[in-house]
Amino acid sequence: MAMFSQPSTKRQKTAKDSTRMTETTEHFPGISKIEYKGSSAPYDDTLCYRYYNANERINGRTMEDWIKPAVSFTAFKYNGNDAHGKPTFQRNWNDNSFTNENYKRTISAAFEFCSKLGIKYWTAFDSDLMPDADFYEELNVHFEDVCDFIQDLQQKSFAKPLWIAPDLHSNPRFASGAGTSCDANVMMQASHRVKKCLEIAQKLNAESFLVSSPREGYGIVLNTDVQKELKHFARLLKMSSDYKDRLGFRGQLLLEPYTNFKHSKQTKNNQHNTTMSYIYDPISSVCFLKHYNLDRQYKIVTDFGHQLYMSSAYNAVGSIELNDSNKLNLKEAVLLMKSFMENSGYQPGGINLKLTPTRDSVDYKDVFIMYIHYIDMLAKGLRISAKMLQDQTFTKNIQQRYSSYYSGFGSRLSNGEATLEECEDQFRKLHGQYTDNVTSGRSEHWEAVFENFISSCKLN
């Protein structure tokens, strides 16, 4: 693979030179737009979609609208390094320099990647889009410059942000948190980044705006005023919500708990976060938001599985985070998309694919194949879940299992109309004796039925 050639020292490149270069350079030569070929495609053809047909309608909505996959720009900085070894590849768009030109090349490559994948959404932290700065005015110039650059790319590719987020964790100044820092100056600097990112989110027509929380916590309680830090973090979120309204930004505000970062490949390998997190998982996030009366302004970015089901029960799901280190299999994909369909999708919804190849996957095709595989798995899960809901075998079983709550005194219990005294009277009249009998949930049976159903599904 050709390495990126360093700029000549004889002539300093200008911003216009850099922009012209990113517009004309093809970062993935030899790779055409990925097409849908259906399940009849040869089994060794891995550069096509077998199940993801973006415009195909399922249960009244397109596949693209149900899944809404997004490409994480964060993953485009990964170079194969881990805790046990140095980088194994260098992409032609990234020379590892902290210059505007290098960031613009990376953004240009990411847009080309989205276009060839046929994906209309992307996600990014501000640190994915531009270099940091030591001075207020310099940072503002970076924000405005990158916003103009992305707006030009969006007009040609039609890809837009699923969410944009300020990076409130990478810089050493946030070692003790951003909104929960013991230093008011740090919180002021964090607030400035939030303000500028909200402005970019509005200009780029982002679906959502994300506040992440991997550093919002404490190391030891001996030097920490926990209540004050929680109050300050809530204040940062409230200021963000207020400015969103003044700005006229109509996107959804999102809060991302620590567990999403815990599952990240980079975080697991480097083990860099040892804080006791205030916003550990979706449940603690919901409690925090409700306690500070922010639950109407913010929704949660959650993992699939248990965290998704609990967040959904609280009507708090704003988006899904899918990391390649937290492996997704077909059964989980079916249950994920079933949850989507039962809730008519999550608005604004979307699945952020933060995927990085293995250290020895140095070919550009490997990156495409990885994203195609995950998107296809979600699409296959969507097709199967639609058949499950149509079949109603599982739905009827759940209804039958809870049938005692649908009529008689059970319905009064379920609707909150009964009192403890009435429960006692009803128990004395109808039963009068405690029983140790347990009704089988038949879990093994339904696990087997589920696997048989997946195996028997005939998909297009």
C-alpha positions as CSV (number, residue, x, y, z in Angstrom):
1,M,0.0,0.0,0.0
2,A,1.3,3.4,-0.9
3,M,2.2,5.6,2.0
4,F,1.1,9.2,2.0
5,S,3.9,11.4,0.5
6,Q,5.0,14.2,2.8
7,P,4.5,17.8,1.5
8,S,7.5,19.4,-0.2
9,T,9.6,21.8,1.9
10,K,10.1,24.1,-1.1
11,R,6.6,25.5,-1.1
12,Q,4.1,25.9,1.8
13,K,0.7,24.6,0.9
14,T,-2.2,27.0,1.3
15,A,-5.7,26.3,2.5
16,K,-7.0,26.4,-1.1
17,D,-4.3,23.9,-2.2
18,S,-5.4,21.6,0.5
19,T,-9.1,21.8,-0.3
20,R,-8.4,21.2,-4.0
21,M,-6.3,18.2,-3.2
22,T,-8.9,16.6,-1.0
23,E,-11.6,17.2,-3.6
24,T,-9.7,15.5,-6.4
25,T,-7.8,12.7,-4.5
26,E,-9.5,9.3,-4.5
27,H,-8.6,7.6,-1.2
28,F,-10.2,4.2,-2.1
29,P,-9.1,3.6,-5.7
30,G,-10.5,0.4,-7.3
31,I,-13.5,0.2,-5.0
32,S,-16.8,1.1,-6.6
33,K,-20.1,1.9,-4.9
34,I,-21.3,-1.1,-2.9
35,E,-24.4,-2.6,-4.5
36,Y,-27.2,-4.7,-3.2
37,K,-27.1,-8.2,-4.9
38,G,-29.3,-10.2,-2.7
39,S,-28.7,-13.5,-0.9
40,S,-28.1,-15.3,-4.2
41,A,-24.7,-13.5,-4.6
42,P,-21.7,-15.8,-4.6
43,Y,-20.7,-16.7,-1.1
44,D,-17.1,-15.3,-1.7
45,D,-18.3,-12.0,-2.9
46,T,-17.9,-9.8,0.2
47,L,-18.0,-6.4,-1.4
48,C,-21.8,-6.4,-1.9
49,Y,-24.9,-6.2,0.3
50,R,-26.9,-9.4,0.5
51,Y,-29.6,-8.2,2.8
52,Y,-29.3,-4.4,3.1
53,N,-31.4,-2.8,0.3
54,A,-31.7,0.8,1.5
55,N,-34.9,1.8,-0.3
56,E,-36.8,-1.5,0.2
57,R,-39.8,-1.0,2.4
58,I,-40.5,-3.2,5.4
59,N,-43.5,-2.6,7.5
60,G,-44.2,0.7,5.9
61,R,-40.6,2.1,6.2
62,T,-37.5,1.8,4.2
63,M,-34.6,-0.3,5.5
64,E,-32.4,2.8,5.6
65,D,-35.0,4.5,7.8
66,W,-35.3,1.6,10.2
67,I,-31.5,1.0,10.6
68,K,-30.1,4.4,9.9
69,P,-26.4,3.3,10.0
70,A,-23.8,5.9,10.6
71,V,-20.0,5.8,10.1
72,S,-17.9,6.9,13.0
73,F,-15.2,9.4,12.0
74,T,-13.3,8.5,15.2
75,A,-12.4,5.1,13.7
76,F,-10.6,6.8,10.8
77,K,-7.8,7.8,13.1
78,Y,-7.1,4.2,14.1
79,N,-3.7,2.9,12.8
80,G,-3.5,-0.6,14.2
81,N,-1.8,0.2,17.5
82,D,-2.6,-1.5,20.8
83,A,-1.2,-1.9,24.2
84,H,1.2,-4.6,23.0
85,G,2.4,-3.1,19.7
86,K,3.1,-0.2,17.5
87,P,0.9,0.9,14.5
88,T,0.7,-1.6,11.7
89,F,-0.6,0.5,8.9
90,Q,-0.7,4.1,7.7
91,R,-3.6,5.3,5.7
92,N,-3.1,7.6,2.7
93,W,-5.2,10.2,4.2
94,N,-3.4,10.4,7.6
95,D,0.2,11.4,8.1
96,N,-0.4,11.6,11.9
97,S,0.3,15.3,11.9
98,F,-1.9,17.7,13.9
99,T,-2.5,20.1,11.0
100,N,-5.7,21.3,9.4
101,E,-4.6,19.8,6.1
102,N,-4.3,16.3,7.6
103,Y,-7.7,16.5,9.3
104,K,-9.3,17.7,6.1
105,R,-7.8,14.7,4.2
106,T,-9.2,12.4,6.8
107,I,-12.7,14.0,6.6
108,S,-12.6,13.8,2.8
109,A,-11.7,10.1,3.0
110,A,-14.5,9.5,5.4
111,F,-17.0,11.2,3.1
112,E,-15.8,9.1,0.2
113,F,-16.1,6.0,2.4
114,C,-19.8,6.9,3.2
115,S,-20.6,7.6,-0.4
116,K,-19.2,4.3,-1.6
117,L,-21.0,2.4,1.2
118,G,-24.2,4.2,0.4
119,I,-24.5,5.5,4.0
120,K,-26.1,8.9,4.6
121,Y,-25.0,9.5,8.2
122,W,-21.8,10.0,10.1
123,T,-20.8,10.8,13.7
124,A,-17.8,12.7,15.0
125,F,-16.2,14.4,18.0
126,D,-14.8,17.8,17.4
127,S,-11.3,16.3,17.9
128,D,-12.0,14.0,14.9
129,L,-12.5,17.1,12.7
130,M,-9.8,19.6,13.6
131,P,-6.6,20.0,15.7
132,D,-6.8,21.4,19.2
133,A,-5.5,24.9,19.9
134,D,-3.9,26.8,22.8
135,F,-5.8,30.0,22.3
136,Y,-9.5,31.0,22.2
137,E,-9.4,32.8,18.8
138,E,-7.3,30.1,17.2
139,L,-9.8,27.4,18.2
140,N,-12.7,29.5,16.9
141,V,-11.0,29.8,13.5
142,H,-10.6,26.0,13.4
143,F,-14.3,25.5,14.1
144,E,-15.3,27.9,11.4
145,D,-12.8,26.5,8.9
146,V,-13.8,22.9,9.3
147,C,-17.5,23.8,9.3
148,D,-17.2,25.5,5.9
149,F,-15.2,22.6,4.5
150,I,-17.7,20.0,5.6
151,Q,-20.6,22.0,4.3
152,D,-19.0,21.9,0.8
153,L,-18.6,18.1,1.1
154,Q,-22.2,17.6,2.3
155,Q,-23.6,19.4,-0.7
156,K,-22.0,16.8,-3.0
157,S,-22.4,13.6,-0.9
158,F,-25.7,14.4,0.9
159,A,-24.3,12.7,4.0
160,K,-25.1,14.5,7.3
161,P,-24.3,14.0,11.0
162,L,-26.3,11.6,13.1
163,W,-24.6,13.4,16.0
164,I,-21.7,15.8,16.7
165,A,-20.1,15.9,20.1
166,P,-17.5,18.0,21.9
167,D,-14.4,16.0,23.0
168,L,-14.5,16.5,26.8
169,H,-12.1,13.6,27.6
170,S,-9.0,13.4,25.5
171,N,-7.1,16.6,26.5
172,P,-5.1,16.4,29.8
173,R,-7.1,19.4,31.1
174,F,-10.1,17.0,31.4
175,A,-8.2,14.4,33.5
176,S,-10.6,15.1,36.4
177,G,-13.6,15.6,34.2
178,A,-15.1,18.5,32.3
179,G,-18.4,19.4,33.9
180,T,-17.2,17.7,37.1
181,S,-13.7,19.2,37.3
182,C,-12.6,20.8,40.6
183,D,-11.3,23.8,38.5
184,A,-13.9,26.3,37.3
185,N,-11.5,27.3,34.5
186,V,-11.7,23.8,33.1
187,M,-15.5,23.9,33.2
188,M,-15.5,27.2,31.4
189,Q,-13.3,25.8,28.6
190,A,-15.5,22.8,28.3
191,S,-18.6,25.0,28.1
192,H,-16.9,26.9,25.2
193,R,-16.4,23.7,23.3
194,V,-20.0,22.7,23.9
195,K,-21.2,26.0,22.6
196,K,-19.1,25.9,19.4
197,C,-20.1,22.3,18.7
198,L,-23.8,23.1,19.1
199,E,-23.3,25.9,16.5
200,I,-21.6,23.4,14.1
201,A,-24.4,20.9,14.7
202,Q,-27.0,23.4,13.7
203,K,-25.1,24.6,10.6
204,L,-24.5,21.0,9.4
205,N,-28.1,20.0,10.1
206,A,-27.2,17.3,12.6
207,E,-29.9,14.9,13.8
208,S,-28.6,15.1,17.4
209,F,-26.0,16.6,19.7
210,L,-24.1,14.3,22.1
211,V,-22.5,15.0,25.4
212,S,-20.3,12.0,26.5
213,S,-19.1,11.3,30.0
214,P,-16.1,9.0,30.3
215,R,-14.2,11.3,32.6
216,E,-17.2,12.5,34.7
217,G,-16.4,10.7,38.0
218,Y,-13.9,10.5,40.8
219,G,-10.8,8.6,41.7
220,I,-11.1,8.5,45.5
221,V,-13.9,10.0,47.6
222,L,-11.4,11.4,50.1
223,N,-10.7,14.4,47.9
224,T,-14.1,14.7,46.2
225,D,-17.3,16.7,46.8
226,V,-19.6,14.3,45.0
227,Q,-22.8,16.3,45.4
228,K,-21.0,19.5,44.1
229,E,-19.6,17.7,41.0
230,L,-23.0,16.1,40.2
231,K,-24.6,19.5,40.5
232,H,-22.0,21.1,38.2
233,F,-22.3,18.4,35.5
234,A,-26.1,18.9,35.6
235,R,-25.5,22.6,35.3
236,L,-23.4,22.1,32.1
237,L,-26.2,20.0,30.6
238,K,-28.8,22.6,31.5
239,M,-26.7,25.4,30.0
240,S,-26.3,23.3,26.8
241,S,-30.1,22.7,26.6
242,D,-30.8,26.4,27.2
243,Y,-28.3,27.5,24.5
244,K,-29.8,24.9,22.1
245,D,-33.2,26.6,22.5
246,R,-31.7,30.1,22.0
247,L,-29.8,28.9,19.0
248,G,-32.9,27.3,17.4
249,F,-31.2,23.9,17.0
250,R,-34.0,21.3,16.6
251,G,-31.9,18.2,17.0
252,Q,-32.1,15.8,19.9
253,L,-29.8,16.2,22.9
254,L,-28.0,12.9,23.8
255,L,-26.1,11.7,26.9
256,E,-23.6,8.9,26.5
257,P,-22.7,6.8,29.6
258,Y,-19.3,5.4,30.5
259,T,-20.2,1.8,29.5
260,N,-20.0,2.7,25.8
261,F,-16.4,3.7,26.2
262,K,-15.7,0.7,28.4
263,H,-16.6,-1.5,25.4
264,S,-14.3,0.4,23.1
265,K,-11.3,-1.5,21.7
266,Q,-8.9,1.4,22.5
267,T,-10.2,1.8,26.0
268,K,-10.1,-1.9,26.8
269,N,-6.5,-2.2,25.5
270,N,-5.1,0.9,27.2
271,Q,-7.2,0.7,30.4
272,H,-6.8,4.5,30.8
273,N,-10.0,5.2,32.7
274,T,-10.0,4.3,36.4
275,T,-12.7,6.7,37.6
276,M,-15.9,5.8,39.5
277,S,-18.3,7.1,36.9
278,Y,-21.3,9.2,37.8
279,I,-23.0,8.3,34.5
280,Y,-21.9,4.6,34.4
281,D,-24.7,3.0,32.3
282,P,-28.1,4.0,30.8
283,I,-29.9,3.3,34.1
284,S,-27.7,5.6,36.2
285,S,-28.0,8.1,33.3
286,V,-31.8,8.0,33.5
287,C,-31.7,8.5,37.3
288,F,-29.3,11.4,36.9
289,L,-31.5,13.1,34.3
290,K,-34.7,12.6,36.2
291,H,-33.2,13.9,39.5
292,Y,-32.1,17.1,37.8
293,N,-35.2,17.5,35.7
294,L,-33.3,17.0,32.4
295,D,-35.1,13.8,31.2
296,R,-37.3,15.8,28.8
297,Q,-34.3,17.4,27.2
298,Y,-31.9,14.4,26.9
299,K,-32.1,10.8,25.7
300,I,-29.5,8.1,26.1
301,V,-27.0,6.5,23.7
302,T,-27.0,2.9,24.6
303,D,-25.6,-0.5,23.8
304,F,-27.7,-3.3,22.4
305,G,-29.0,-6.1,24.7
306,H,-30.0,-5.5,28.3
307,Q,-29.1,-1.8,28.3
308,L,-31.2,-1.2,25.3
309,Y,-34.2,-3.0,26.8
310,M,-34.0,-1.0,30.0
311,S,-33.5,2.3,28.3
312,S,-36.5,1.5,26.1
313,A,-38.6,0.7,29.1
314,Y,-37.9,4.2,30.4
315,N,-38.5,5.7,26.9
316,A,-35.0,7.1,27.0
317,V,-33.4,5.6,23.9
318,G,-31.9,8.3,21.6
319,S,-29.3,6.3,19.6
320,I,-27.4,2.9,19.6
321,E,-23.7,2.5,19.8
322,L,-22.2,-0.5,18.1
323,N,-18.5,-1.3,18.7
324,D,-16.7,-4.1,17.0
325,S,-15.1,-5.1,20.4
326,N,-18.6,-5.7,21.7
327,K,-19.4,-8.5,19.2
328,L,-22.9,-8.6,17.6
329,N,-24.2,-11.9,16.4
330,L,-27.3,-12.7,14.3
331,K,-29.5,-13.6,17.2
332,E,-28.7,-10.3,18.9
333,A,-29.2,-8.4,15.7
334,V,-32.7,-9.9,15.4
335,L,-33.6,-8.9,19.0
336,L,-32.1,-5.5,18.4
337,M,-34.2,-4.8,15.3
338,K,-37.3,-6.4,16.9
339,S,-37.0,-3.9,19.7
340,F,-36.7,-1.2,17.0
341,M,-39.8,-2.3,15.2
342,E,-41.9,-2.8,18.4
343,N,-41.1,0.8,19.3
344,S,-41.7,2.2,15.8
345,G,-38.0,3.0,15.6
346,Y,-36.2,5.3,18.0
347,Q,-36.4,8.9,17.2
348,P,-34.2,10.4,16.0
349,G,-32.6,7.0,16.3
350,G,-29.7,5.6,14.3
351,I,-26.9,3.1,14.9
352,N,-23.4,4.4,15.2
353,L,-20.9,1.9,13.8
354,K,-17.6,2.5,15.5
355,L,-15.7,-0.2,13.8
356,T,-11.9,-0.7,13.5
357,P,-10.1,-3.5,11.6
358,T,-7.7,-6.0,13.2
359,R,-4.0,-5.0,13.3
360,D,-3.2,-7.2,10.2
361,S,-6.1,-5.9,8.1
362,V,-4.0,-3.5,6.1
363,D,-6.0,-3.6,2.9
364,Y,-8.6,-0.9,2.4
365,K,-11.1,-3.6,1.2
366,D,-10.9,-5.1,4.7
367,V,-12.5,-1.9,6.2
368,F,-15.3,-1.9,3.6
369,I,-16.0,-5.6,4.2
370,M,-16.2,-5.1,8.0
371,Y,-18.8,-2.4,7.6
372,I,-20.7,-4.3,5.0
373,H,-20.8,-7.4,7.3
374,Y,-22.3,-5.4,10.2
375,I,-24.8,-3.5,8.1
376,D,-25.9,-6.7,6.4
377,M,-26.3,-8.4,9.7
378,L,-28.5,-5.6,10.9
379,A,-30.5,-5.8,7.7
380,K,-30.9,-9.6,8.0
381,G,-32.0,-9.1,11.6
382,L,-34.6,-6.6,10.4
383,R,-36.0,-9.0,7.8
384,I,-36.2,-11.8,10.4
385,S,-37.7,-9.6,13.1
386,A,-40.4,-8.4,10.6
387,K,-41.3,-12.1,10.0
388,M,-41.4,-12.8,13.8
389,L,-43.8,-9.9,14.4
390,Q,-46.0,-11.1,11.5
391,D,-45.9,-14.7,12.7
392,Q,-46.9,-13.6,16.3
393,T,-45.9,-17.0,17.8
394,F,-43.7,-15.2,20.3
395,T,-46.1,-12.3,20.9
396,K,-49.0,-14.7,21.7
397,N,-46.8,-16.6,24.1
398,I,-46.0,-13.5,26.1
399,Q,-49.6,-12.5,26.1
400,Q,-50.6,-15.9,27.4
401,R,-47.9,-15.8,30.1
402,Y,-49.3,-12.6,31.5
403,S,-53.0,-13.4,30.8
404,S,-53.9,-13.2,34.5
405,Y,-53.4,-9.5,34.4
406,Y,-55.8,-8.9,31.5
407,S,-59.1,-9.4,33.3
408,G,-60.7,-9.6,36.7
409,F,-58.8,-8.5,39.8
410,G,-55.5,-8.9,37.9
411,S,-56.4,-6.1,35.6
412,R,-57.1,-3.8,38.6
413,L,-53.6,-4.7,39.9
414,S,-52.0,-3.9,36.6
415,N,-53.8,-0.6,36.2
416,G,-52.9,0.6,39.7
417,E,-56.5,0.6,41.0
418,A,-56.1,-2.0,43.8
419,T,-54.9,-1.4,47.4
420,L,-53.0,-3.7,49.7
421,E,-56.2,-4.3,51.7
422,E,-58.1,-5.4,48.6
423,C,-55.3,-7.7,47.7
424,E,-55.5,-9.3,51.1
425,D,-59.3,-9.7,50.8
426,Q,-59.1,-11.2,47.3
427,F,-56.4,-13.6,48.3
428,R,-58.5,-14.8,51.3
429,K,-61.6,-15.3,49.3
430,L,-60.1,-17.1,46.3
431,H,-57.1,-18.9,47.7
432,G,-56.5,-18.7,51.4
433,Q,-53.4,-20.8,51.3
434,Y,-49.9,-19.9,50.0
435,T,-48.5,-22.1,47.3
436,D,-44.9,-22.9,46.3
437,N,-45.9,-24.0,42.8
438,V,-43.9,-22.4,40.0
439,T,-45.2,-22.0,36.5
440,S,-42.5,-22.9,34.0
441,G,-41.2,-20.1,31.8
442,R,-40.1,-22.7,29.3
443,S,-37.0,-20.7,28.6
444,E,-35.2,-23.6,27.0
445,H,-38.1,-24.2,24.7
446,W,-38.4,-20.7,23.5
447,E,-34.6,-20.3,23.0
448,A,-34.8,-23.4,20.8
449,V,-37.9,-22.1,18.9
450,F,-36.1,-18.8,18.3
451,E,-33.1,-20.5,16.8
452,N,-35.3,-22.8,14.7
453,F,-37.3,-19.8,13.5
454,I,-34.1,-18.0,12.4
455,S,-32.9,-21.1,10.6
456,S,-36.2,-21.7,8.8
457,C,-36.6,-18.1,7.6
458,K,-36.4,-17.7,3.8
459,L,-35.1,-14.3,3.0
460,N,-34.8,-12.4,-0.3
